[in-house]
Amino acid sequence: MGTRSWVTGGPVNSPFASPSGLIGRLAGRFMYYTNRQEEVLPVLDLRPGESVLEVGYGPGALIRLLGRTDAGRVCGVDPSPDMLKLAARRAGGADLRLGTASDTGFPDGSFDCVVTVNTVALWPDLMDGLRELRRVTRAGGRVVIAWHGGSARSRIAKTLRLPEDKLARIAEGLSELFDEVKRHELKNLTVFAARDGS
């Protein structure tokens, strides 16, 4: 794959990291049907007309849900061309592009809300990703980062949940960049919601 995870320090060999080819498409379909991302929507606190960016949209499950909200603009970036094709079928009017957490390609202060679900542990550099998400977030905006975990953990979430020291690093990194950081334990996700107090 050519990338390393900040969590393990080792290479990311998962087909879920940057899905491609037949195995990647199968991984995308698996993600679409097993990742229950609707539970993250209330944490986003989206208001009518706001702009939202999803980083790592994969097969487009959350993009599809975001398109049903009152958001004024829905955008997404993902490193996989195969996922772009798959997600485009569900995107409605969303602006989907190729990009990563550390290089979204959007201008400074483009979004009221930035969200990423089940990608943070796959990033090569945690702080590079967090700084980029902060850069594209408007003054007064928020960033929501979710990873497998939560209070009623599914089998998948139990297997993939991060140890507390790694979760603490995410919280600390967000606290360096935002005025307020809250942790939420949803059913199958551990979520950090960071807000700029400007």
C-alpha positions as CSV (number, residue, x, y, z in Angstrom):
1,M,0.0,0.0,0.0
2,G,2.9,2.3,0.6
3,T,1.5,3.9,3.7
4,R,2.2,3.4,7.4
5,S,-0.2,3.8,10.3
6,W,0.6,6.2,13.1
7,V,-1.1,3.7,15.5
8,T,1.2,0.7,14.8
9,G,4.1,2.4,13.0
10,G,3.9,-0.4,10.5
11,P,2.5,-0.6,6.9
12,V,-1.2,-0.6,6.3
13,N,-2.0,-3.8,4.4
14,S,-5.7,-3.7,4.7
15,P,-7.9,-3.6,1.6
16,F,-10.1,-1.1,3.6
17,A,-7.4,1.5,3.7
18,S,-7.3,2.4,0.0
19,P,-9.6,-0.1,-1.7
20,S,-8.8,-1.0,-5.3
21,G,-9.6,-3.7,-7.8
22,L,-12.1,-6.5,-7.1
23,I,-11.0,-7.0,-3.5
24,G,-11.3,-3.3,-2.9
25,R,-14.8,-3.2,-4.4
26,L,-15.8,-6.1,-2.2
27,A,-14.3,-4.4,0.8
28,G,-16.3,-1.3,-0.1
29,R,-19.5,-3.2,-0.2
30,F,-18.7,-4.9,3.1
31,M,-18.1,-1.4,4.6
32,Y,-21.3,-0.1,3.2
33,Y,-23.5,-2.8,4.8
34,T,-21.6,-3.2,8.1
35,N,-20.6,0.4,9.1
36,R,-23.7,1.9,10.8
37,Q,-22.9,5.5,10.4
38,E,-26.3,7.0,11.0
39,E,-25.5,7.1,14.7
40,V,-22.9,9.8,14.1
41,L,-25.3,12.3,12.5
42,P,-26.7,13.8,15.8
43,V,-23.1,14.5,16.9
44,L,-22.5,16.6,13.8
45,D,-25.1,19.1,14.9
46,L,-25.7,20.2,11.3
47,R,-27.7,23.3,10.8
48,P,-29.7,24.2,7.7
49,G,-27.5,25.5,4.9
50,E,-24.1,24.5,6.5
51,S,-21.3,23.0,4.5
52,V,-19.9,19.6,5.5
53,L,-16.9,17.6,4.3
54,E,-16.5,13.8,4.8
55,V,-12.9,12.6,4.8
56,G,-12.7,9.0,3.7
57,Y,-16.2,8.5,2.3
58,G,-15.5,4.9,1.1
59,P,-18.6,3.4,-0.6
60,G,-20.7,6.5,0.3
61,A,-22.9,5.4,3.2
62,L,-22.5,8.6,5.2
63,I,-22.4,10.8,2.1
64,R,-25.8,9.4,1.2
65,L,-27.1,10.2,4.7
66,L,-25.6,13.7,4.7
67,G,-27.4,14.4,1.4
68,R,-30.7,13.8,3.2
69,T,-30.0,16.5,5.8
70,D,-30.5,20.2,5.4
71,A,-26.8,20.8,4.7
72,G,-26.3,23.4,2.0
73,R,-23.2,21.7,0.6
74,V,-21.9,18.2,1.0
75,C,-18.4,17.3,-0.1
76,G,-16.1,14.4,0.3
77,V,-12.5,13.2,-0.2
78,D,-11.1,9.7,-0.4
79,P,-7.8,8.3,-1.6
80,S,-9.4,5.5,-3.7
81,P,-10.6,6.0,-7.3
82,D,-12.6,2.8,-6.9
83,M,-14.5,4.2,-3.9
84,L,-15.1,7.5,-5.8
85,K,-16.9,5.5,-8.5
86,L,-18.8,3.5,-6.0
87,A,-19.8,6.4,-3.8
88,A,-20.8,8.6,-6.8
89,R,-23.8,6.3,-7.3
90,R,-25.1,7.3,-3.9
91,A,-23.8,10.9,-3.8
92,G,-26.8,12.8,-5.0
93,G,-25.4,16.3,-5.5
94,A,-22.3,15.8,-3.3
95,D,-19.0,17.1,-4.6
96,L,-16.7,14.0,-4.3
97,R,-13.0,14.2,-5.0
98,L,-9.8,12.2,-4.5
99,G,-7.9,13.3,-1.4
100,T,-6.6,12.4,2.0
101,A,-6.9,13.5,5.6
102,S,-3.5,15.3,5.3
103,D,-4.3,16.8,1.8
104,T,-8.0,17.4,1.2
105,G,-7.4,19.9,-1.7
106,F,-9.9,22.4,-0.4
107,P,-9.2,26.0,0.5
108,D,-8.8,27.3,4.1
109,G,-12.0,27.6,6.1
110,S,-14.2,25.9,3.5
111,F,-16.5,24.0,5.9
112,D,-18.7,24.4,8.9
113,C,-18.3,20.7,9.8
114,V,-15.7,18.1,8.9
115,V,-16.3,14.4,9.7
116,T,-14.4,11.2,9.3
117,V,-15.5,7.8,10.4
118,N,-13.3,4.7,10.8
119,T,-10.3,6.3,9.0
120,V,-8.1,7.9,11.7
121,A,-6.1,4.8,12.7
122,L,-5.2,4.4,9.0
123,W,-3.6,7.8,8.7
124,P,0.3,7.9,8.3
125,D,0.6,10.9,10.6
126,L,-2.0,11.9,13.2
127,M,-1.1,15.6,13.6
128,D,-0.8,16.1,9.8
129,G,-4.3,14.9,9.4
130,L,-5.7,16.9,12.3
131,R,-4.0,20.1,11.2
132,E,-5.5,19.7,7.7
133,L,-9.0,19.1,9.1
134,R,-8.6,22.2,11.2
135,R,-7.3,24.2,8.2
136,V,-10.4,23.6,6.1
137,T,-12.8,24.2,9.1
138,R,-14.3,27.7,9.4
139,A,-14.0,29.8,12.5
140,G,-16.7,28.6,14.8
141,G,-16.8,25.2,13.0
142,R,-16.3,21.7,14.2
143,V,-14.5,18.4,13.5
144,V,-15.9,15.0,14.3
145,I,-13.6,12.0,14.3
146,A,-15.1,8.5,14.9
147,W,-13.5,5.1,15.2
148,H,-14.8,1.6,15.9
149,G,-15.6,1.2,19.6
150,G,-18.6,2.5,21.6
151,S,-20.6,1.2,24.4
152,A,-22.4,-1.8,22.9
153,R,-19.5,-2.8,20.6
154,S,-20.3,-5.1,17.7
155,R,-17.9,-8.0,17.1
156,I,-16.1,-5.8,14.5
157,A,-15.9,-2.8,16.8
158,K,-14.5,-4.9,19.6
159,T,-11.7,-6.3,17.3
160,L,-10.8,-2.9,15.9
161,R,-11.2,-0.5,18.8
162,L,-8.1,1.5,19.7
163,P,-6.3,1.3,23.0
164,E,-6.9,4.1,25.5
165,D,-3.4,5.6,24.9
166,K,-4.1,6.0,21.2
167,L,-7.5,7.5,21.9
168,A,-5.8,9.9,24.3
169,R,-3.4,11.0,21.6
170,I,-6.4,11.9,19.3
171,A,-8.0,13.9,22.1
172,E,-4.7,15.7,22.9
173,G,-4.1,16.5,19.3
174,L,-7.5,18.0,18.9
175,S,-7.1,19.9,22.1
176,E,-4.0,21.6,20.6
177,L,-6.1,22.9,17.7
178,F,-9.6,23.5,19.1
179,D,-11.1,25.2,22.1
180,E,-13.5,22.4,23.1
181,V,-13.1,18.6,22.7
182,K,-15.7,16.1,23.9
183,R,-15.6,12.4,23.7
184,H,-18.8,10.4,23.1
185,E,-19.3,6.6,23.3
186,L,-22.1,5.8,20.8
187,K,-23.3,2.3,20.3
188,N,-20.5,1.1,17.9
189,L,-18.3,4.2,17.7
190,T,-16.0,6.2,19.9
191,V,-16.4,9.8,18.8
192,F,-14.4,13.0,19.4
193,A,-16.2,16.2,18.7
194,A,-14.0,19.3,18.5
195,R,-15.3,22.8,18.2
196,D,-13.7,26.1,17.5
197,G,-14.9,28.8,19.9
198,S,-14.4,31.8,17.6
